[in-house]
Amino acid sequence: MRDLMFAVMMLLAIPLAMARPLNAYLLWGWTGVVVPTAYFYGFMTDARVNFLFAILTIMLIVLGRVPISTYQVNRVSWLYLVFFAHATLSFAFAYPNNPYNAQYYEYLVKGLVFCLVMPLFIRERVHLHSVIIVIVLGLGLHGVLNGLKAIASGGQHNVGGPAGTMIADNNHLSTALVLCLPLLFYLYQYSRNFLIRWGFLGAFVLVALAVGGSGSRGGFIALSVVAFWLVLTSRRRWTGLIIFLLLAGLFLALAPADWFSRLETIKEASTDQSFNSRLFTWNVSSAIALTNPIFGGGFHAIQTQGVWDQFKGATGLLAFLDMPVPAYRPKASHSIYFEIMGDLGFVGFAIFMTILFHAIYSRFVIKRQVKSLGPGWLWARDMADMLMLAVIAYMAGGAAVSLGYFEAIYMVVMLMEMLRLHVARAHSAATPGRKT
């Protein structure tokens, strides 16, 4: 029944997408983030819904429904093109017999293509809000469902993402959900309708509960970063404080006993086996990068037996820790930083970090320009704050998970660039003679 209902919804959505290319683009983004087929059990399980809307959007562009001349040339597009070219070479020169190479290359390419098309569609405030809503309705759905299950089970629910996706693991999902929290808070601030406004606040609480209930230490640290920002540095600090005090009380009432003992291991990292295994895989990833500094070993090469055996005893950046070679089989990098480093080399790592830090830099540019535009543009400052917080939360949580090719972070960075261009145009109009 669920499959049939969604199939009917998609059939009804196709004419809307064809009537307005922006609708097609937003549906492309939403189906990519939410992965709806992961929730099906019947004939829609293998439906390529995301591919359908991607092709439909591109066809509308090719047919001239969206003039190419309207493309907003920008710095992030160039960074993404360079990253795409470098990743393609890393994919081509990867170590052989790697079953993950094509899979994660496809993840990255699909995300970058969506973002590279964004400057054709996103120009005004309503467009920016639309993409934020797409991300929230995608990632937020996973968090809301897990949050409700956590409440219904009294904290006993095993939090996890849709099966077969990059965020199926509880640790991966928690980092993805924390990225979503600042965007939910922004929508709560700026939604005019009372019910919708409080709906976003309710979703914020449920998503935060899902992060806490995941038992992920990386997710807890990233959640703490978001709480610190909202309580101590944002313009809405009192609102943030009240929300997190209520949330803390609710979570303490639901948290299972083993949750506290798991968090205690953050203070005992040096003796924690899980943390020590991460240190070893970080060392192996860096050893791959030291041997292949330009292109790395290919996507998730560390998880192939041959590459693991070759580098598990090699000297990496963490060799000074003098770690014994463990007996376990290949493991993931467990860090976006070492993941990119081992997969794409130091060159790819430098491009990746430039992409993230450019978003943080853009926030300060937007904040400076908004000052001269008056109080009517405070929404842009708040949006820039929340987009930057999403990036910082991802960087904090991502230190312990292999989520370097997660589509949503590239969407957030490009969205920040579209906001920067929007503010820059207004600033140029207000101060003649300045260039965007």
C-alpha positions in Angstrom: 0.0 0.0 0.0 2.9 2.3 0.9 4.5 1.7 -2.5 1.3 2.4 -4.4 0.6 5.6 -2.5 4.1 7.0 -3.2 3.9 5.9 -6.9 0.7 7.9 -7.3 2.3 10.9 -5.6 5.2 10.8 -8.0 3.0 10.5 -11.0 1.1 13.6 -9.8 4.4 15.4 -9.2 5.8 14.8 -12.7 3.4 17.3 -14.4 4.2 19.9 -11.7 7.9 19.3 -12.4 7.5 19.7 -16.2 5.4 22.9 -15.7 8.1 24.5 -13.6 11.7 23.5 -13.8 12.4 24.6 -10.2 9.9 22.0 -9.0 11.8 19.3 -10.9 15.1 20.5 -9.4 13.7 20.5 -5.8 12.2 17.0 -6.3 15.6 15.9 -7.5 17.2 17.2 -4.4 14.6 15.8 -2.0 14.5 12.3 -3.4 18.3 12.3 -3.2 18.5 13.2 0.4 15.5 11.2 1.7 16.1 8.1 -0.4 12.3 7.2 -0.3 12.8 3.7 -1.8 14.6 2.6 1.3 11.2 2.7 3.1 9.4 0.5 0.5 8.9 -3.3 0.5 7.1 -3.8 -2.8 7.3 -2.9 -6.5 8.8 0.5 -5.7 11.9 -0.8 -3.9 14.1 -0.7 -7.0 12.5 2.4 -8.6 15.1 5.0 -9.6 13.0 8.0 -8.5 16.0 10.3 -7.9 17.4 9.5 -11.3 14.0 10.2 -12.9 13.9 13.8 -11.6 17.6 14.3 -12.3 17.1 13.4 -15.9 13.9 15.5 -16.1 15.6 18.5 -14.7 18.6 18.2 -17.1 16.2 17.7 -20.0 14.4 20.9 -19.2 17.7 22.7 -19.1 18.8 21.2 -22.5 15.4 22.2 -24.0 16.0 25.8 -23.0 13.3 26.0 -20.3 16.1 27.3 -18.0 18.4 29.6 -20.0 22.1 28.7 -19.5 22.9 32.4 -19.7 21.3 32.9 -16.3 24.0 30.7 -14.7 25.7 32.5 -11.8 29.4 31.9 -12.1 30.9 31.5 -8.7 33.9 30.3 -6.7 32.3 27.2 -5.3 31.3 25.9 -8.7 35.0 26.2 -9.8 36.0 24.4 -6.6 33.5 21.6 -7.3 34.7 21.3 -10.9 38.3 21.0 -9.7 37.3 18.5 -7.0 35.3 16.5 -9.6 38.2 16.4 -12.0 40.7 15.3 -9.3 38.3 12.7 -7.9 37.8 11.3 -11.4 41.6 10.9 -11.8 41.8 9.3 -8.4 39.0 6.9 -9.4 40.9 6.0 -12.7 44.3 5.5 -11.0 42.9 3.6 -8.0 44.3 0.3 -6.7 42.7 -2.6 -8.6 40.1 -5.0 -7.2 38.4 -2.3 -5.1 34.6 -2.9 -5.1 34.0 0.4 -3.3 35.8 2.6 -5.9 32.9 3.0 -8.3 30.2 3.1 -5.6 31.6 6.1 -3.7 32.7 7.9 -6.8 29.1 7.7 -7.9 28.0 9.1 -4.6 30.3 12.1 -5.0 29.5 12.7 -8.6 25.7 12.7 -8.0 26.0 15.2 -5.2 28.4 17.5 -7.2 26.2 17.5 -10.3 23.2 18.5 -8.3 25.1 21.4 -6.7 26.7 22.5 -10.0 23.2 23.0 -11.4 22.0 25.0 -8.4 23.2 28.4 -9.7 20.6 28.1 -12.5 17.7 27.9 -10.1 18.6 29.6 -6.8 18.7 33.4 -6.9 16.1 34.9 -4.5 15.3 34.5 -0.8 12.3 32.2 -1.6 14.6 29.9 -3.6 17.1 29.7 -0.8 14.4 28.8 1.7 13.1 26.1 -0.7 16.5 24.3 -0.7 16.7 24.5 3.1 13.2 23.0 3.3 14.3 20.2 0.8 17.2 19.3 3.1 15.1 19.4 6.2 12.3 17.4 4.8 14.8 14.8 3.6 17.3 14.4 6.5 14.7 15.5 9.1 12.3 12.7 8.2 14.9 10.1 9.3 15.4 12.0 12.5 11.8 12.5 13.3 11.0 8.9 12.7 13.8 7.7 14.9 13.0 10.4 17.6 9.4 9.2 17.7 10.5 5.6 18.0 12.9 6.5 20.8 10.0 8.1 22.8 7.6 5.2 22.1 10.2 2.6 23.2 11.3 4.6 26.3 14.8 5.1 24.9 15.3 1.5 23.8 15.0 2.0 20.1 18.2 1.3 18.1 18.6 4.4 16.0 19.6 3.9 12.3 19.2 5.3 8.9 17.6 3.8 5.8 19.2 0.5 4.9 21.6 0.4 2.0 22.5 4.1 2.2 25.5 6.1 3.4 23.7 7.0 6.6 22.4 3.5 7.6 24.9 3.3 10.4 23.9 5.0 13.7 27.1 7.0 13.8 26.8 8.3 10.2 23.1 9.1 10.7 23.8 11.1 13.9 26.3 13.3 12.1 23.9 13.9 9.2 21.1 14.8 11.6 23.2 17.3 13.5 23.9 19.0 10.2 20.1 19.3 9.8 19.5 20.9 13.3 20.7 24.5 12.5 18.5 24.5 9.4 15.5 23.4 11.4 16.2 26.2 13.9 16.3 28.7 11.1 13.0 27.6 9.7 11.5 27.8 13.2 12.7 31.4 13.4 11.4 32.5 10.1 8.2 30.5 9.4 5.2 32.9 9.7 2.4 30.3 10.0 2.0 29.3 13.7 1.5 25.6 13.1 4.4 25.3 10.7 6.7 27.2 13.0 6.0 24.9 15.9 6.1 21.9 13.6 9.7 22.8 12.8 10.4 23.2 16.5 8.9 19.8 17.3 11.0 18.3 14.5 14.1 20.0 16.0 13.4 18.3 19.3 12.8 14.9 17.8 15.9 15.0 15.6 18.0 16.0 18.6 16.5 13.1 20.6 17.4 10.8 17.7 21.0 12.0 17.8 21.2 11.5 21.5 19.6 8.2 21.3 22.0 6.9 18.7 24.7 6.4 21.3 27.2 8.0 18.9 29.9 9.9 20.7 30.8 11.8 17.6 27.1 12.8 17.3 27.0 13.9 20.9 30.1 16.1 20.4 28.6 17.7 17.2 25.3 18.2 19.1 27.2 19.9 21.9 28.7 22.2 19.3 25.3 23.2 18.0 24.0 23.7 21.5 27.0 25.9 22.4 26.5 28.1 19.4 22.7 28.5 19.8 23.0 29.2 23.6 26.2 31.4 23.7 26.7 33.1 20.4 23.5 33.3 18.3 21.1 36.2 18.3 18.5 33.9 19.7 20.5 32.6 22.7 17.6 32.6 25.2 15.4 30.7 22.8 18.2 28.2 22.3 18.8 27.9 26.0 15.2 27.2 26.8 15.0 24.6 24.0 18.1 22.7 25.1 17.1 22.8 28.8 13.8 21.2 27.9 15.5 18.8 25.5 18.0 17.8 28.2 15.3 17.1 30.7 13.3 15.0 28.2 16.4 13.0 27.1 17.5 12.3 30.7 14.1 10.8 31.3 14.4 8.6 28.3 18.1 7.7 28.1 19.0 4.1 28.6 21.5 3.2 31.4 24.2 2.2 29.0 24.1 5.5 27.2 25.9 7.3 30.1 28.6 4.5 30.3 29.2 4.9 26.6 29.7 8.6 26.9 32.1 8.0 29.8 34.5 6.5 27.2 35.1 9.9 25.7 37.1 10.7 28.8 38.9 7.4 28.5 39.8 7.5 24.8 43.4 6.3 25.3 42.1 3.0 26.7 39.0 2.6 24.6 39.4 -0.2 22.0 37.1 1.5 19.5 39.0 4.8 19.6 42.3 2.9 19.3 41.1 1.1 16.2 40.2 4.5 14.7 43.7 5.8 15.4 45.1 2.8 13.6 42.9 3.2 10.6 43.8 6.9 10.5 47.4 6.0 10.4 46.8 3.5 7.6 44.9 6.1 5.6 47.7 8.6 6.0 50.2 6.0 5.0 48.3 5.4 1.7 48.3 9.2 1.1 52.1 9.5 1.8 52.7 6.8 -0.8 50.2 8.4 -3.2 50.2 12.1 -2.3 48.5 13.4 -5.4 45.7 11.0 -6.2 45.5 8.7 -3.1 44.6 5.1 -3.3 41.1 5.5 -4.7 37.7 5.6 -3.1 37.7 3.6 0.2 40.8 1.7 -0.9 41.6 1.0 2.8 38.6 -1.3 3.0 40.1 -3.7 0.4 42.2 -6.6 1.8 45.1 -6.2 -0.5 45.6 -2.4 0.2 45.0 -3.0 3.9 47.7 -5.8 4.0 50.1 -3.5 2.1 49.8 -0.5 4.4 48.8 -1.8 7.8 52.5 -2.0 8.8 53.5 1.2 6.9 54.6 4.5 8.5 51.8 7.0 8.5 51.3 10.4 10.1 50.4 8.8 13.5 53.3 6.3 13.5 54.8 8.2 16.5 52.0 6.6 18.6 53.8 3.2 18.2 50.6 1.2 17.7 50.8 -2.6 17.4 49.4 -4.1 14.2 45.9 -5.5 15.1 44.6 -8.8 13.9 41.2 -7.5 12.6 40.3 -7.3 8.9 40.1 -4.0 6.8 38.1 -1.2 8.4 36.8 2.1 7.2 38.7 5.3 7.8 36.2 6.5 10.4 37.0 10.2 9.7 36.1 12.5 6.8 39.6 13.9 7.0 41.5 10.7 6.8 38.9 9.2 4.4 39.5 12.0 1.9 43.2 11.9 2.5 43.6 8.2 1.9 41.1 8.1 -1.0 42.1 11.3 -2.9 45.6 12.1 -1.6 46.8 15.3 0.0 45.7 17.3 -3.1 42.2 16.0 -2.8 42.3 16.7 0.9 43.4 20.3 0.3 40.5 20.9 -2.1 38.0 19.3 0.3 39.1 21.5 3.2 39.1 24.6 1.0 35.5 23.8 0.1 34.5 23.6 3.8 36.5 26.7 4.9 35.2 28.8 2.0 31.7 28.3 3.5 32.9 29.6 6.8 34.7 32.5 5.2 31.5 33.4 3.2 29.5 33.7 6.5 31.8 36.6 7.6 31.5 38.3 4.2 27.7 38.1 4.4 27.7 39.3 8.0 29.8 42.4 7.0 27.7 43.3 4.0 24.4 42.8 5.7 25.3 45.6 8.2 25.0 48.2 5.4 21.7 46.8 4.1 19.6 47.5 7.2 17.4 45.3 9.5 15.4 44.0 6.6 18.3 41.7 5.8 18.9 40.2 9.2 17.3 37.0 7.8 20.4 36.7 5.6 22.8 37.0 8.5 20.8 34.4 10.5 20.7 32.0 7.5 24.5 32.4 7.0 25.0 31.7 10.7 22.9 28.5 10.6 24.6 27.3 7.3 28.0 27.9 8.8 26.9 26.1 12.0 25.8 23.1 9.8 29.2 23.0 8.3 31.0 23.2 11.6 28.7 20.5 13.1 29.5 18.3 10.1 33.3 18.9 10.6 33.0 18.1 14.3 30.9 14.9 13.9 32.7 13.9 10.8 36.0 13.6 12.6 34.9 10.1 13.7 32.8 8.9 10.7 33.5 8.1 7.0 31.0 10.6 5.5 33.2 12.7 3.2 31.0 12.2 0.2 27.7 13.0 1.8 25.6 15.0 -0.6 23.9 17.3 1.9 27.2 19.0 3.0 28.0 20.0 -0.6 24.4 21.3 -0.9 24.9 23.4 2.2 28.2 24.9 1.0 26.7 25.7 -2.4 23.7 27.2 -0.7 26.0 29.5 1.3 27.5 30.6 -2.0 24.1 31.4 -3.5 23.3 33.4 -0.4 26.6 35.3 -0.7 25.8 36.2 -4.3 22.3 37.3 -3.4 23.6 39.6 -0.6 26.4 40.8 -2.8 24.0 41.9 -5.5 21.9 43.9 -3.0 25.1 45.3 -1.5 26.3 46.4 -5.0 23.0 48.0 -5.7 23.2 49.9 -2.4 26.7 51.0 -3.0 27.2 51.9 -6.7 30.6 51.2 -8.1 31.2 48.0 -6.2 31.5 44.7 -8.0 29.7 41.5 -6.9 
